[in-house]
């Protein structure tokens, strides 16, 4: 009888020790800021205080097969959020305004023969990455320091984006609560 009571007490102690040493399952809450995206707003170049919509905007990361965003088809936008690479110091995008797919030669699964109309600008975003500890559940996030934007080699008279202006000198991207760059077109 004494042995049975000792076994029961031992079992209860074992359960209590197990429960008190276990940690709760950590899940990163959605409201905790993680690696931010670059936020761009589009403004009218002739009236630089006025937001200006971009019609039929198509954005694709250079080296990516799928578009990042496709606002074509009578959709207009005046701001976009772009993810940046965390394992490199630059990310490039194709921005095409007034995008229209003209002909896919009736081969929708073969994009190599697609033809499009629109005004294409290539931009490269250069930065220095820094990993910052958020929490045990969320791990690290990457912030971007000394962010600058460079246009492709096309003639400036053919670009639809006339100017990319950072909101701060020595622009950094640490959160998604404010705009980081203004594009004038």
N, C-alpha and C positions, 0 to 999 in steps of 0.2 A: 504494500500500500504506500509506504514512504517513497519507494522508488518511482511509483506512478505519479505521485505529486511532484517529485523532483523533475521528472520528465516534462510534466505540464508546465511547471514554472520555467524550466529551461527553454521550452518551446516558445512561451510568451516573451521571455527575455530576448530570444533570437529574433522574433518578429519585431519587437520594439527597436532593437538595435538596427535591423535592416531598414525599417521605415524611417528612422531618424537620420541615418547616414545617406539615404538616397536623396538626390537633389531633384527638384521639379524639372520637368522637361522644358528646356528653354527654347522658345520660339521668338524670333525677331518680330516685334509688332509692326504692323503696316505704317504706323504713324512715326516711326523712327527714321530719320533721314539717312539714306544710304548714298551710294555713288550718284552724284547729281548729273543731270543732262544739261547741255548748253541751251539756253533760252535766247531766241532771236525774235525781235519784233521788226516789222517792215514799215518804213515811213516814206512819205512823199519827198523826193529830192528837191522839189521846188518850194515846198512848204514843210520844213523839217520838224514842225511840231505836230503834224497830222499823220496819224496811222493811215497806211494805204494798203488795201487788200492786194494780194497776188492771185490772179486768176489761173485756174488749172495748173496748180503747182505739183511738180513731180520731184521727189528727192530720193536719191539712191546713193548708198555708200560705194565708193570706188573699191572694186574687188568683191562686191557683193552681187549675187545674181538677182535677188529680189529687191523691189523698191522698199525704202524705209517708209515713205509716205507717198500716197497718190491722191492728191486732192483734185484730180482732173474730173471733168464732167460738170461744169457750171458751179463748182465749189470755189469759194474764195476764202483765203486765210490771211491774217495779219500777224501771226506769230507761229513759231514752230519750236519743238524741243528735240534736240539731237543727242543721241548717245555717243560718247567718245570712247575710244579704245583705252583700256587700262594698262595694257602690256606694251604700248608703244608711245612715242612722244608726238604723234600727229595722226589725224584722221582726215580723209578727203571725201567730199561729197559732190555729186552732180545735182545742181539746182536747175530745173527746167521750168520756165514760166510759159504760159499759154500752151501747155503740153497737149498734144492730140495724137493718138495712134492712127496712122493713115492706112496702113496695110499690113496684114499679117499673113498674106497669101493663103488664107484658109488653113493655116497650120498653127492652131492656138498653142500646141505643146512645144513648138519650135520657135524660140525667141530670137534665134540667129538671123531670121529673115524679116524681123519687124522693122518698120520704118515709122519714124515719128516726126512731127513738126513741133517747133517750139524754140525758145531762146535758151540755150544751155550755158551755164556758168559753172566752172569747176572751182571749188574753194578747198583750201587746206587749212585746217586748224592745228596750230602748233602749240605745245604746252609742255610743262614739266609735271610729272605725276608725283604725288605724295600719298602714301597709305597712312590712314589715321584710324586708331582703334576706336570702335564704337561701343561694343559691349561683348560679353562672352556669347550671348545669343546671336548677335548680328555680325560679329567678327570685325573685319576692317572695311572701310570705305576708301575710295580713291578720290582725292581732290586734285584739281588742276590749277597750277600756278603759272604766272607769266604767259597768259593765253593771248595769242595773236592769230589773225586771219590773213591768209595770203591767197590772191586770186591766181587762176591759171594763166598761161602765157597768151591767151587770146587778146586781140586788139580791144582796148578799152572802149572804143566807139561801138563795138558789137556786144558789149556786156549789158545786161539788163540791171544787174546790181552795180550801182555806181560807186558806192562807198560802204565799208563796214566799219562801224565806230563802236569801240568798247565804251561801256558806261563809266568805267574807272580806269585811271592810269594803272599800269601793272595789273591788269584784270586777272582775277582768280575766279574759279567756279567751285564754291563750297556747298551751295544749296540750290534748291529749285524754287525759291520764293521770290526771286527778282529776275528781271531781264539782264542778260550779260552783254549782248551786242544789239545795236540797231543797224539794220540794212536799209540803205536808201536807194530807191528805184524810181 
